[in-house]
Amino acid sequence: MSGRLWAMSATAQAQAVRDGVVSAVDLVDAHLGRIAEVDPELNAITRVLADHAREQALRTDRRRAAGEVLGPLAGVPFTVKESTAVAGVPTTFGVPRFRDLVAAADALPVARLRAAGAIPIGRGNIPTLILAGMHTRSELFGDTVNPWHPGRTPGGSSGGDAVAVAAGMAAIGLGNDSGGSLRIPAQFCGVAALKPSTGRFPADHRVLGPEDPGPATQMLVTDGPLARGVGDLRAVYEVLAGADPRDPRAVPVAPYGPPIAGPVRVAVVADPGGRGVHPAVRGAVEAAADALRDAGYDVREVPDVPRLDEALEAYDQITLTEFAPTWPVVRTLLGPGGDRYIAMAMERTPPATADELLKLMGTWLNIRRSWAEFLDEYPLLLGPSFTEPPVEPGLESLDRAGRDRVASAMRLCTVTSFVGLPAVAVPTGVVDGLPTGAQIVGRAFREDLCLDAAQAVEDRLGTLTPVGPRTGG
């Protein structure tokens, strides 16, 4: 057990610490050594919490020596997205102006992971303010490199955490997702990710002040984990799920629902909306579909998902209307060229009027109803997280054609976030030196069904990481 401790799964690491086979201090030191080895090339971690991590690990070892029962994630190192609060550490959003914005307390998911014994070891890089694009490049910390190919983006906005997990710098990454920010970097980096239902995990994203955000941010942003395997996602899911009085959105729904009679039906849509899908991505969806058939699922290709184009238009109108009043100030924080991604969207989609916004709220509910009816017939949906292999860094901010191409490729992530559904991104293989994957979307609050299906895919197709930095394709 003294070898590559950082390459073990999170659940295996925790078991080894609980059993006394490995000390939490040795486990943390192994990850710190891995960070020192590979992060200078990958630039995934913005701040290494070495002293804090060793102190927490030492406390874990002392508790075990005293005979205390340790938590399910005892000693497991994890990274935290640069936009999520960690007590005593700056929450910079990748912006120079916020470099000294030190958090007074942990964000709720960070606190729950700590309570389960996990140890924050570093902060994951993000696009500036999470707004500068899909590529993980921040004004304060620079570019994060995809470990599979330096000429391809790791995705974002949780790209730093995805790279840290893929390269063995942490067993778990804590990110968030409002339209693909967990699932896209998972596909691009060859790891797994869980985007939960809206209301499944408690959170509080009020980092910059006491006021809560508007309805779009309230409903769309969900925190969730990245890991190298589905079993680790499940372990984190069980820790993070559950209500909390500090977040009235979080509902007390049991983490596991009743079994579904007969083979679970899975709808397959490799090309949502018929806009086109790369052969490698179509092949990934087909491989996952074959794995599910082999596992006994009733897998059926269907013509399309419900009301895709209407949902995408409503998503843009609602989010950009909410964002418009703050844009004149926000764009000054994004650095040279950092405003291009949002500016191009706002030029195309002007803010809605009050009457239009009220109507959009009804449209939102109506589209959610259509999806609930669809998933009543098919409890699971299999499709791509991104309809292309990893693209070049910054494509979405280069020009309107690049932005439109990226927005279209992430369309299934966008619409499933809009309707608040859970999804698990799972790797399926490697094509031309780049990882491939698919996502499994489920009924609201049936993350368990998504995890079960993703585990069936992983059991048959395997895992792809950890990997080291590569200099070419």
Secondary structure by P-SEA (a helix, b strand, c coil): cccccccccaaaaaaaaaaccccaaaaaaaaaaaaaccccccccccccaaaaaaaaaaaaaaaaaacccccccccbbbbbcccccccccccccccccccccccccccaaaaaaaaabbbbcbbbbccccccccccccccccccccccccccccccccaaaaaaaaaaccccbbbbcccccccaaaaaaacccccccccccbbbbcccccccccccccccccccccccccaaaaaaaaaaacccccccccccccccccccccccbbbbbbcccccccccaaaaaaaaaaaaaaaaacccccccccccaaaaaaaaaaaaaaaaaccaaaaaaaacccccaaaaaaaaaacccccaaaaaaaaaaaaaaaaaaaaaaaaccbbbbbcccccccccccccccaaaaaaaaaaaaaaaaaaaabbbbbbbbcccccccccbbbbbbcccaaaaaaaaaaaaaaaccccccccccccc
